[in-house]
Amino acid sequence: MNKSIMFLALAVSLPVMADDAGVLREKLDAIAGLKADFQQQVTDINGKLIQQGSGELALAQPNQFYWHLQQPDESVIVADGKDVWIYNPFAEEVSVLELENAIAASPMTLLVRRDEASWARYNITLDKECFQIAPKTEEAGVQQVSVCFNDDTLTQLALKDTQGNLSQFKLSGQQSLTDSDKRLFQFEVPEGVSIDDQRPGQEG
């Protein structure tokens, strides 16, 4: 479940890259809160299909994220604004990470981040309707994330890892969040589930 993002830079292109990052931020700022269904498709470096799935996601400002993969193997990721909870129902285990550590691991979190320090970690370029987000260092486990729009509607996310696997998520049923949807960003540990607490000063 750990997923996380490579390098692209020429001094002559820096102004363009800055503009592209600004455009992406404007589009994300216009999405105060979003809920959608997704269809997942994962292919290997040779383009061979290795997994398909479906689920639901939700985004809210600031720093709130909900990801529920329902098929084929259920998993849940919740960022509540302070911590990130990664729940594996099959293993009956939930891992807890400090938000800042999770941010460092995945550029996908830029969808709900607005601070300059987080955005400064990545190069962002616009290719047609998709923004390509790549880390400035090679420490991340993901080479590149694509965030695609149709006008101002978020339509697709794609994530390429360092082994060449490509995970694509096509969104549908996009709608604004309601007050009742706020519960999605509050993770309650199910009874009988073990906790692996990886936050500083905590023991798992």
C-alpha positions as CSV (number, residue, x, y, z in Angstrom):
1,M,0.0,0.0,0.0
2,N,2.9,2.3,0.4
3,K,2.9,4.5,-2.6
4,S,4.7,7.6,-3.1
5,I,7.1,10.3,-6.5
6,M,11.6,12.1,-10.4
7,F,13.3,15.0,-11.7
8,L,12.9,17.5,-14.5
9,A,14.6,20.8,-14.8
10,L,16.3,23.3,-17.1
11,A,17.0,26.8,-16.0
12,V,15.3,28.1,-19.1
13,S,12.1,26.3,-18.2
14,L,11.7,27.5,-14.6
15,P,9.3,30.3,-15.3
16,V,7.0,28.0,-17.3
17,M,7.1,25.4,-14.5
18,A,6.3,28.0,-11.9
19,D,3.3,29.1,-14.0
20,D,2.1,25.5,-14.4
21,A,2.3,25.0,-10.6
22,G,0.3,28.2,-10.1
23,V,-2.4,27.0,-12.6
24,L,-2.7,23.6,-10.7
25,R,-3.0,25.4,-7.4
26,E,-5.8,27.6,-8.7
27,K,-7.7,24.6,-10.0
28,L,-7.2,22.8,-6.7
29,D,-8.2,25.9,-4.7
30,A,-11.5,25.9,-6.6
31,I,-12.2,22.4,-5.3
32,A,-13.1,23.2,-1.7
33,G,-14.2,19.6,-1.2
34,L,-14.7,16.7,-3.5
35,K,-16.2,13.2,-3.4
36,A,-16.0,10.7,-6.3
37,D,-15.9,7.1,-7.3
38,F,-12.9,5.6,-9.1
39,Q,-12.0,2.7,-11.3
40,Q,-8.4,1.5,-10.8
41,Q,-6.2,-0.1,-13.4
42,V,-2.6,-1.2,-12.8
43,T,-0.2,-2.2,-15.6
44,D,3.5,-3.3,-15.4
45,I,6.4,-1.8,-17.2
46,N,5.5,-3.9,-20.3
47,G,1.9,-2.6,-20.3
48,K,0.5,-5.9,-19.0
49,L,-2.6,-5.6,-16.8
50,I,-1.9,-6.8,-13.3
51,Q,-4.8,-5.5,-11.3
52,Q,-8.2,-3.8,-11.6
53,G,-10.2,-2.4,-8.8
54,S,-12.8,0.2,-7.7
55,G,-13.5,2.5,-4.8
56,E,-14.3,5.9,-3.5
57,L,-12.2,9.0,-2.6
58,A,-12.8,12.3,-1.0
59,L,-10.6,15.5,-0.6
60,A,-11.0,18.5,1.6
61,Q,-8.9,21.5,2.6
62,P,-6.7,21.5,4.5
63,N,-4.9,18.2,4.6
64,Q,-7.9,15.9,4.6
65,F,-8.0,12.9,2.4
66,Y,-10.1,9.7,2.2
67,W,-9.3,6.7,-0.1
68,H,-11.3,3.5,0.1
69,L,-10.3,0.7,-2.3
70,Q,-13.2,-1.7,-2.2
71,Q,-12.1,-4.2,-4.8
72,P,-10.2,-6.5,-5.2
73,D,-8.6,-6.2,-1.8
74,E,-10.1,-3.7,0.6
75,S,-7.9,-1.0,2.1
76,V,-8.6,2.4,3.6
77,I,-6.3,5.5,3.8
78,V,-7.6,8.5,5.9
79,A,-5.7,11.8,6.5
80,D,-7.6,13.6,9.2
81,G,-5.6,16.9,9.0
82,K,-3.0,15.8,11.6
83,D,-2.3,12.1,11.1
84,V,-2.6,9.5,8.3
85,W,-4.3,6.2,9.0
86,I,-3.7,3.2,6.7
87,Y,-6.1,0.3,7.4
88,N,-5.8,-3.2,6.1
89,P,-9.0,-5.1,7.0
90,F,-7.7,-8.5,5.9
91,A,-4.6,-8.2,8.2
92,E,-6.7,-6.5,10.9
93,E,-4.1,-3.8,11.3
94,V,-3.9,-0.1,11.0
95,S,-0.7,2.0,10.7
96,V,-0.6,5.6,11.9
97,L,1.8,8.1,10.5
98,E,2.4,11.7,11.3
99,L,1.0,13.8,8.4
100,E,4.3,15.5,7.6
101,N,6.1,12.1,7.2
102,A,3.4,10.9,4.8
103,I,3.6,14.2,2.9
104,A,7.3,13.6,2.3
105,A,6.5,10.1,0.9
106,S,3.9,11.0,-1.7
107,P,3.2,13.9,-4.1
108,M,-0.4,12.8,-4.2
109,T,-0.8,14.7,-1.0
110,L,-0.4,18.0,-2.9
111,L,-4.1,17.6,-3.8
112,V,-4.8,18.8,-0.2
113,R,-1.7,20.8,0.7
114,R,-1.2,24.5,0.2
115,D,2.0,25.3,2.1
116,E,5.0,26.4,0.1
117,A,7.4,23.9,1.6
118,S,5.4,20.9,0.3
119,W,5.0,22.3,-3.2
120,A,8.7,23.2,-3.3
121,R,9.6,19.5,-3.2
122,Y,8.2,18.9,-6.7
123,N,8.5,20.0,-10.3
124,I,5.2,20.5,-12.0
125,T,4.5,20.8,-15.8
126,L,1.3,21.0,-17.8
127,D,0.8,18.5,-20.7
128,K,-2.5,19.2,-22.4
129,E,-5.1,18.7,-19.7
130,C,-2.8,16.8,-17.3
131,F,-0.3,18.1,-14.7
132,Q,2.8,16.0,-14.3
133,I,4.2,16.1,-10.8
134,A,7.7,14.7,-10.2
135,P,10.0,14.9,-7.1
136,K,13.1,16.9,-7.1
137,T,15.0,14.1,-5.3
138,E,15.2,10.4,-6.0
139,E,14.2,9.3,-2.5
140,A,10.5,8.9,-3.2
141,G,9.1,5.6,-4.2
142,V,7.1,7.1,-7.1
143,Q,8.6,8.6,-10.2
144,Q,5.6,10.7,-11.3
145,V,2.0,11.5,-10.6
146,S,-0.4,12.8,-13.2
147,V,-3.4,14.9,-12.2
148,C,-5.9,15.5,-15.1
149,F,-8.9,17.8,-15.5
150,N,-11.7,18.4,-18.0
151,D,-12.0,22.2,-17.6
152,D,-12.2,22.5,-13.8
153,T,-13.4,18.9,-13.1
154,L,-10.8,16.5,-11.7
155,T,-11.2,13.4,-14.0
156,Q,-8.1,11.2,-13.6
157,L,-5.1,10.4,-11.4
158,A,-2.1,8.3,-12.4
159,L,0.9,7.2,-10.4
160,K,4.1,5.6,-11.8
161,D,6.4,3.9,-9.4
162,T,10.1,3.3,-9.6
163,Q,9.6,-0.2,-11.0
164,G,7.7,1.1,-13.9
165,N,4.2,0.0,-12.7
166,L,1.5,2.5,-13.7
167,S,-1.7,2.9,-11.5
168,Q,-4.5,4.8,-13.2
169,F,-7.6,6.0,-11.4
170,K,-10.5,7.3,-13.5
171,L,-13.0,9.3,-11.5
172,S,-16.8,9.5,-12.0
173,G,-19.8,10.8,-10.0
174,Q,-17.8,13.8,-8.8
175,Q,-19.8,15.9,-6.3
176,S,-19.2,18.5,-3.6
177,L,-18.9,17.4,0.0
178,T,-21.9,17.7,2.3
179,D,-21.7,18.2,6.0
180,S,-22.3,14.5,6.6
181,D,-19.3,13.7,4.4
182,K,-17.0,15.1,7.0
183,R,-17.2,11.8,8.8
184,L,-15.1,10.3,6.1
185,F,-12.0,12.1,7.5
186,Q,-12.5,10.7,11.0
187,F,-11.0,7.3,11.3
188,E,-12.2,5.1,14.2
189,V,-10.2,2.0,14.9
190,P,-12.4,-1.1,14.6
191,E,-12.6,-3.4,17.6
192,G,-9.9,-6.1,17.6
193,V,-7.7,-4.3,15.2
194,S,-4.0,-3.9,16.1
195,I,-2.3,-0.5,15.8
196,D,1.1,0.1,14.4
197,D,1.8,3.7,15.6
198,Q,4.7,5.1,13.7
199,R,4.3,8.7,15.0
200,P,7.3,10.2,16.8
201,G,7.2,9.4,20.6
202,Q,4.6,6.6,20.1
203,E,5.0,2.9,20.5
204,G,3.2,0.7,18.0
